[in-house]
Amino acid sequence: MATPTVPSAPLKKPGASKRRRREALAFYLFISPWIIGFLVFLLGPMIASVYYSLTDWDSFTPPKWVGLDNYTKLLTDDPVFWKALWNTFYYAAISVPLGLILGLWLANLLNKQVRARKLFRTLIYLPTLVPLVATAMIFKMVLAPSGPVNDFLGLFGISGPAWLIDGPWVKPALILMSVWGAGSATVLLLAAMKGIPRELYEAAEVDGASATRQFWSITLPHLTPIIFFNLIMGLIGAFQVFAQVYILTPKSNAAAYDAAQTMVPLLFDQAFGFYHMGYASAISWLLFAVILVFTALAFRTARRWVFYETEVK
């Protein structure tokens, strides 16, 4: 009886392992600037901020360990923190849905065959290219008591408010400014609309579906991944709003500044105004926890309303 032969392992080329080592070395060499930047400028400061949040530190003297005292004070004995948290929730709860709705409406309009469509697309996206500080300064003039907005309201016999001075009108002014930047969401939604197969609309027309029915049954389900992306990015951005508040509501106006106080300006004041670096670090980690919770909730609910073409439910 013949003995079965065992196939021998393929012989490795002499230079194969050496070439792989060179390729690996080149890979790590090219990626090393990012790794160093991540460790030095991101991961390192994050770990340091965790430590400083457990200390009393003014950035000039050695930090003193206080444990969880900063967090306890924030959650139980700091009304300004809760006021800032409420203002942040208020801003996010209105500005994010409003931006999504406006972006969807504009994208749907720009997707139609209208004259000067390219010009309108450019004009809608243009505000997102303007630096945030410049935009804030423009809105500071537009929303002035004698600015264009109040002049326009005066044409209808409406006495416009002092948007950036009266406390109750400060948050609506900030929300109005956030809507100004809806162009980035519009562009993404418009690109997604262009990717919807035309055959679906043709089949719907054969079945007698109206344009409204086609939008709700075809267009909107295909846009849900982009809407979800805009929702996540909008939430993260809204919870970290800073430049608008800092520029449009100066500390000289206590009522307006208090009405617009949000989490990041509070963190900035504590860190660089009062030099409570440990306290500010605790605020930053509480803000991180809030953003993490809302992002997780958004991902949790996404299973019910986000539609992917390749996903079978």
Salt bridges, closest charged atoms under 4 A:
GLU205 OE2 - ARG198 NH2 3.44
ASP269 OD1 - LYS251 NZ 3.06
